[in-house]
Amino acid sequence: MDYLRTRVTAIERPAPEHVLVRFAGDRPIEGRPGQFVMVRGEWGFHPVLARAFSLVEAGEQGAILVRVVGEGTALLDGLRPGDSLAVLGPQGRGFSEPETGRRVVLVAGGVGVAPLVFMAERVANGGGRATFLYGARTSADLPLEERIRGVADLTVTTEDGSIGRQGLVTEPLVQILADSTDVQIYACGPEPMLAAVARLAVASGVPCEVALESRMACGMGTCKGCAVLAADREYRYVCSDGPVFEAIAIYGGDQ
Amino acid sequence: MTVDVSVELGSLKLRNPVITASGTFGYGVEYAELMDLSRLGGISVKGISLEPRKGNPPPRICETPCGMLNSIGLANVGFDAFVGKTLPRLRELGATVIVNTYGTTEGEFAELARRFDRTDGVAALEVNISCPNVKQGGIHFGVAPEPAAAVTRAVRDATSLPVIVKLSPEAADLAGVAQAVADAGADAVSLINTIRGMSIDVETRRPRLGAGIGGLSGPAIRPVAVRMVHEVHRAVDVPLIGIGGIAGLRDALEFFLAGATAVQIGTANYTNPKTAIELIAALEQYCAERDVVPADLVGAVITD
């Protein structure tokens, strides 16, 4: 874990209201798929908190994918190459390494695609090729789709049918699990999607990890602000116990 | 730089007047990778209770203009885990440890004080009679002189450690509470804890915190805190530790001038985890350039 004052090196706009921010500092940006960084530009004291984002890339440069939803993300959307960006990380528990022999199935919803792009590229670099199920409301909410196509077998679903298959991302997952349970699932996206993926995985006895999202203040396990109620009715902290959890630990085995 | 920025708060001597505030810096050890913890004037650790506490239902935090609300609810590992696992590590790292304690009764506060009195590696106790996020104890002890003094006396009788009492901005007569805890044996008082606040999501029409209300912190509360430090300093002869939205040198200087002998850094640790360590360097430079020591500044505001 490091606290780096980086510079923005590139800005991409992979979809409407989405911005990919790439940055570099004096030292490499460490991190693995599923881990996150706390980022903050130089914008005085409002908003007062840094923002947590999954790493899309790590190495000489780091990158995060931002969906512009509020004041903080609007400020990130306003960044230009050369602007300073303070980066605290990498934080949290990332995705586990895939088990040999199991087909890797990545299930993404909307901007939840960020850590899974990193994962898909990691799998591809290891000589494998992941199955990538990517769902969104509409064709405008599918950033990085082309990039994924280059490294994984991609199936896109949209709720309005504007691109790909019409429906929910869990529908192709049902088919995959019907064909074989020799798979393992990594998922990131909206809460209802994660719950549905977890239910399918648990019912099929398939290993499944989910990357959760939460508002955070510290990102370090210290403020205890990002509590989620786990299946055992105990609180877990997204930043330090996660953000990647075994699906069964969060959603339970009896649904 | 060899400038001496050490300060004294009653019997508590600190190498510099910059302390990380309870609840905003964990147990300190989490930050050991980022900085030399022995450089800090002190670390007021996350409030410790006799038994572990799980905390309040989420969401526990939300942002507000130049600040944030929290309703953590004093989630903590409890006395045994802190003393068994965390404190030895803090000692190894050379940290000056101020243990923030929370009890639901005078007896619990006294028991914590007794136990920490027998524990090596504790520089002082900070008695939290001002947490707004718990149903029992907390702020209820801190809003009037008599219960505040009773808790302070119980702690004072149970330990020879320096005792700091953390005050609530919601006391009707804050100077009266400060005087009462000073008379009951507090070495210093720290102020202010958070101010109770609320934020509502206008789409869902629900409070943005799971607990409904929470404590407001950050630069938004700084002028309130400066005013309170100023008023207590004028009224009561007890060393003060100023808290409230301090994020850099100018903010800390404001609190010294208002009457604080030391300061605590809270929410700004989230804005930049190195705020305190950078403030210490800036203060050393300021004191060297101006040929002053921090004590020269305390209460030096000109109000004529």
HADDOCK unambig.tbl for C-alpha pairs under 7 A between the chains (distance, minus, plus):
assign (segid A and resid 1 and name CA) (segid B and resid 33 and name CA) 6.99 0.50 0.50
assign (segid A and resid 2 and name CA) (segid B and resid 34 and name CA) 6.43 0.50 0.50
assign (segid A and resid 3 and name CA) (segid B and resid 34 and name CA) 6.85 0.50 0.50
assign (segid A and resid 45 and name CA) (segid B and resid 66 and name CA) 5.35 0.50 0.50
assign (segid A and resid 46 and name CA) (segid B and resid 65 and name CA) 6.25 0.50 0.50
assign (segid A and resid 46 and name CA) (segid B and resid 66 and name CA) 4.59 0.50 0.50
assign (segid A and resid 47 and name CA) (segid B and resid 65 and name CA) 6.90 0.50 0.50
assign (segid A and resid 47 and name CA) (segid B and resid 66 and name CA) 5.95 0.50 0.50
assign (segid A and resid 48 and name CA) (segid B and resid 66 and name CA) 5.64 0.50 0.50
assign (segid A and resid 48 and name CA) (segid B and resid 67 and name CA) 5.78 0.50 0.50
assign (segid A and resid 48 and name CA) (segid B and resid 271 and name CA) 5.83 0.50 0.50
assign (segid A and resid 49 and name CA) (segid B and resid 270 and name CA) 5.91 0.50 0.50
assign (segid A and resid 49 and name CA) (segid B and resid 271 and name CA) 5.08 0.50 0.50
assign (segid A and resid 50 and name CA) (segid B and resid 270 and name CA) 6.87 0.50 0.50
assign (segid A and resid 50 and name CA) (segid B and resid 271 and name CA) 5.82 0.50 0.50
assign (segid A and resid 217 and name CA) (segid B and resid 270 and name CA) 5.82 0.50 0.50
assign (segid A and resid 218 and name CA) (segid B and resid 270 and name CA) 4.99 0.50 0.50
assign (segid A and resid 222 and name CA) (segid B and resid 24 and name CA) 6.79 0.50 0.50
assign (segid A and resid 222 and name CA) (segid B and resid 25 and name CA) 5.97 0.50 0.50
assign (segid A and resid 222 and name CA) (segid B and resid 26 and name CA) 4.08 0.50 0.50
assign (segid A and resid 223 and name CA) (segid B and resid 23 and name CA) 6.05 0.50 0.50
assign (segid A and resid 223 and name CA) (segid B and resid 24 and name CA) 5.66 0.50 0.50
assign (segid A and resid 223 and name CA) (segid B and resid 26 and name CA) 6.31 0.50 0.50
assign (segid A and resid 224 and name CA) (segid B and resid 72 and name CA) 6.42 0.50 0.50
assign (segid A and resid 224 and name CA) (segid B and resid 75 and name CA) 6.97 0.50 0.50
assign (segid A and resid 225 and name CA) (segid B and resid 60 and name CA) 5.15 0.50 0.50
assign (segid A and resid 225 and name CA) (segid B and resid 61 and name CA) 5.68 0.50 0.50
assign (segid A and resid 225 and name CA) (segid B and resid 72 and name CA) 6.16 0.50 0.50
assign (segid A and resid 226 and name CA) (segid B and resid 60 and name CA) 6.96 0.50 0.50
assign (segid A and resid 227 and name CA) (segid B and resid 58 and name CA) 5.99 0.50 0.50
assign (segid A and resid 228 and name CA) (segid B and resid 58 and name CA) 6.74 0.50 0.50
